[in-house]
Amino acid sequence: MKSISVKSLVKEFQLEVLAGGDELDRTIKMARTHRPGLEFIGYFDFFPMERVQILGKKEINFLKQLNIEERKERIDHVVSYHPPCFIVTSNQDGLTYLTKFCQEQNIPLLRTADTAVDFIAKVDNYLTRKLATEIAVHGVCLNVSGIGVLIRGESGVGKSELAHTLIGRGHRLVSDDIVILKKLSHQTILGTHNDINREFLALRSVGLLNVVRMYGRKAFQDESRISLDIELTKWEKNDLNNDLELKTDYEDYLGVQIPRIEIQLQPGRDVAGLVEAAANNWYLQQQGYKASAEFMQRVQWEEGDD
């Protein structure tokens, strides 16, 4: 199971360390955070203690309204479950007992100036990406007119050269050669680089290019949701290759079905133009329009007139 350290969280969000500074190597393995509300009144049956615990104004104000003994008891019970860390939002103070028990139990107590709502949204998004299940695939990932496209094919088929042509047409490179696919939800696959190949494009006979240095920031995008899977294959004579798109093919990545099309290569074909057309056609389909459906409808009308 993937994990990140509390230290990474502190660095990413510039959190203030109030207690447990020697325990920042503690690991976080769950993507979503938790606000311990019911737990402070003694209900622990479904307490997700493995999650980062967020203490907003509601939780802190509730604790401050208790008498000293009740406050100590409620805080002690929650801290004793040893979650990865506690994060207090809105720069709240008056955390004497919370600081004391976190220090005794060696649990990091952190603080941010963000409100609970804003901080939870940011940290949940960050943890989801960092802890997502991922695989590496051989191919090229681009953002074509705002649509994430994964281009696959045998080594030497021309994937990187195609990517270079598309970049020249104003589209953006995400990753070349090795594409990291992350599962963010049951229907979302995110494509990104592996850090080492960030911004680089390898072209046979030319060498390694830094697309940002050569073409500017507009030529690169850090990540993109994968909406279309395109496989480049050798030209097969007399193969109709599903010209009317009567049936959509899919490729499975980590349990998520991504629409797949095959583009056969032949000298003289404008493959970059075909990729653009495929991306734009996918977009129209998401808007409810399908060219093949309209075409078949016209055929049926024509037959009906006869």
Buried (B, 14 or more C-beta within 10 A) or exposed (E): EEEBBBBBBBEBBEBEBBBBBEBBEBEBEBBEBBBBEEBBEEEEEEBBBBBBBBBBEEBBEBBEEBEEEEBBEBBBBBBEBEBBBBBBBBEBEEBEBBBBBBBEBEBBBBBBEBBBEEBBEBBBEBBBBBBBEBEEBEBBBBBBBEBBBBBBBEEEBBBBBBBBBBBEEEBBBBBBBBBBBBBBEEEBBBBBBEEEBBBBBBEEEEEEBEBBEEBEEEBBBEBBEBBBBBBBBEEEEEEEEEEEBEEEBEBEBBEBBBBBBBBBBEEEEEBBEBBBEBBEBBBEBEEEEBEBBEEEEEEEEEEEEE
